[in-house]
Amino acid sequence: MSSTDALRSGRVLPRVIAYPERWVLAAIVAVALIERALIDTAPDVSWLLTLGERMLAGERPYVDFIEVNPPASMYLYLPALLLSRASGLSPEFLVGLLVFAGVCASLLFSVRLLVRNGLIEEKTAWSLASAFAVVLLVLPAATFAQREHIALISFLPFLAVAWLRASQKTVALQSAVIAGVGVALTVVIKPHFVFPVLFAAGAAAMLARSWRPIFALENWISAALALLYGAAVVVFYPAFVYEWIPIIAEVYVALKASVLDLLTLGAIPFWFGALLVILALKRREVLAGPYILLIASAFGFLVSFFAQQKGLQYHSYPMLALIFAGAIVALFDRADVVRKERLTVPAAAISVAGLMFATFSWYAVSVNSQALAAPIRAAGISNPVILNISGGGLVGMGFPLTRQMNGVWASRTCGQWISSGVLGAKLKGVDAATGARLDGYMARDRTMLIEDIRRAQPDVILVDRIRYDWFKWAQSDVALSRELENYRTLTEVEGVLILRRK
């Protein structure tokens, strides 16, 4: 019998109706694939791919090029670059493919572990997988494949094992090793992410009424791997540790959003909004697993977000993704009592949808690289050598633009983050000794910029004039101004001045 005959006979349609949860999950994945086709690679991901290519070409991190983050940030994207060399597929496509595979593996391991140990039923597993698929594949928008995104994916097996520990279930050696390696990657990506690990372990210990979850094997594995990574950084990247960390700490890390800004940014109000939804739906049950584990982990990521004090979109992703997942799971859990609670559940559903849409809209905001590319192409410049003069926070000026145009990045840095930090510190006021040291940093930054322009002779220079006039800053230095005399204005797009070589 053909598939058409089977459909007409009614044998296929009942199967589809019988397993709606599976089709919901499939629809979520389909939406995520369409989204990826419409949204550009995140600027930071594009930048780190370029640094990875430089590493594979033999350049030395923190010597031949400068990155403010530890080496794990660059190594994270090397698998995609190596697969690209072997297959001929683009690194950007392979990054997306690997992240989708990572989500699939993480959810498959976690959900199967919970089903096998009797913590959830098989039918519930599909709903749980759908809830996490939404926050892992659809919610990220332009933050997709950022380090925070990958860190959360690798964190989930640890969270599943923590639920087993909280329930005093036996954890197999293999499961503990997978969870330990996964959460080690989370901490290696950003040391700030130790907070969700500690909070999840603490919540598991509270539920189990035992200290054992805190001293579980996966925690020792993650701690050992994180320490091993730290030692490797000191041994193999001494320039980062001894030369650049002091500068980064003084001029980059010190640039922070105010506490008031952090508290009123979308991230923290959205987080507490989702928490209120969970409390309204679960009430006293919120103190049982898995909700207290989800909330504790999400709160740990909130602490990490606050500790960084930058207020950047992608920094908030793990804390919001986890708390939203908890709210969705709570909604699924209460779906059977909609008739009894005619107001609570629908109001909660509308609230969660609104919070997630607002977050998605926030994450979807990015620099319009096509608007910058259009006048460059119109000027007949192909495969351009590009450099920018900016505060460094706008990596999106040069990325993913450079890679989309099959161009070459001319600079050792993503921008003038050193000078930006110096200017910010001086606005707050510094003593004479500190001021002299900061002036030395800025002079070094200008010197590197001048050297990069002379060496690479970029076809295009992008100058940020959105929040601060970096063109005026560049012209204030005689040597740098002289180099810019070789360029003329092509156009200005949304506050970004585009210069082309004469």
C-alpha positions, 0 to 999 in steps of 0.5 A: 500500500502506498503512503497516499493510500495509507493516509486515505485509509486513516492509518497514518492520521490517527498516529499523528493525532496520538502523538501531538507532543512529538509534532510540537517538538518537530514544529519547534525545530522547524521554526528554529531552522527557519530562524537561523536562515533569517538571522545573521551569525552573532558578531562575537561568534563571527569574530571568534571564528576569525581568531580561530582561523588566525590560530590555525594559520600559525598566529599566536593569541595575545601576541599576534592578535589580542582578545579580551577573553581567555583562550577557551573562547577561541578554542570553542569554535575550532571544531567548526573550523576544522570540519570546514577545512575537511568538508568545504562547508562554511564555518558559520553553517557548521557552528549552527549544525554543531549547536543543534547537535549539542542541543539534541545530545544534551536533551536526549541524555538528560530526558532519557536519564530522568525517564529511566530513573522514574522521575518523569513519564515518557509522555511528559518527556516530550513536553519537557523536551519541547519546553527546553527546545523553545528556549535553546533553539528559538529564544536565542535569536541573534545570541545563538551559538554565543558562549553563554548559549553553549555553556547552558547546553553543556550545563543541562546534563549536570542539572539532570544528574542533580535532580537524581542526587536530590531524589537520592537515586543512584547515579551511574559512573558514566552519567556522572562523568558526562555531567562533570565534563559538561559542567566543566565546559560551562565553567571553563567558558566563563568562570562566572558560571561557577555560581549556577553550579554551586546553587544547583548542588546546594539545592540538590543537597537541601532536597536530599537533606544530605551533603552528598550532592555537594561532594558528588563525583561530577563536582570533583571532575568539573573542579579538576578539569577547570583547575587543569584548564587554568594551569594550562592557560598560565603555562601556554599563554603567559602573555595573557596572564602577565601582560594582558590581564592587568590591562583588561582588568583595569580598562575593560572589566572596570567598565560596568553598567550602574546597579540601577541600569542592571536592575531596570534592564529587561533581563532582571525584570523579565527574570522575576516576572517568570519567577512570579509565574512559577510561584503562582502556578506551583505555590508550595510545590515550587520547593520540590524538584525540579522547580527549586533546581531550575530556580536555583540554577537560573538564580546562579546565572542571574548572579553571574550576569550581575557579577559581570555588570555589563548588561549585555543581551547575551550575558542574560541568556542562560538565566532567562532561558532556564527560568522561562523553561521552568515557567513553561514546564509549570504551565504544562504541569497545570494544563489539566486543571485549566477548567478549575482555574479559569484565570490563573493558567491562561493569565500565566500563559499570556504572561510567559508568552509576553515575556519570551516575545519581549526577550526574543525581540531584545535578542534579535537586535543587532547591527545591520551588516547588510546596510554597511555592505551595500555601499562598499559593494556599490563602490566596486570593492570586493574581498575588502581588507577591513579595519574599524576604529571604535570602542570595541564593544561594537564588534558588530561593525566589522563582524559578521560584515568582514566574513560575509564579504569574504574580506580580511580583518586588518587589525590585531584587535576588534576595536579600541577597547583599551582607549574606550576603557581609559576614557571611561576611567578618566571621566570618573576621575583618577589620581596622577599615577593612575592617569599616567598609567592609563595614558600609556595604555592609550598610547599603546592602543594608538600605536597598534592602530597606526601600525595595523593601518600601515601594515595592512593598508585596509581598503575600508575603515569603519569609524564608530560615531554612534555614542562617541565620535571616534573619528574626532578621537583619531584626528586628535593624534598627528600620526594617526590623522596623517594615516587617515589622509590616505582615505576619503569618506564613502558614506555614513550609515546609521552613525558608522562612517565608512572610509575608503582608500584613495 
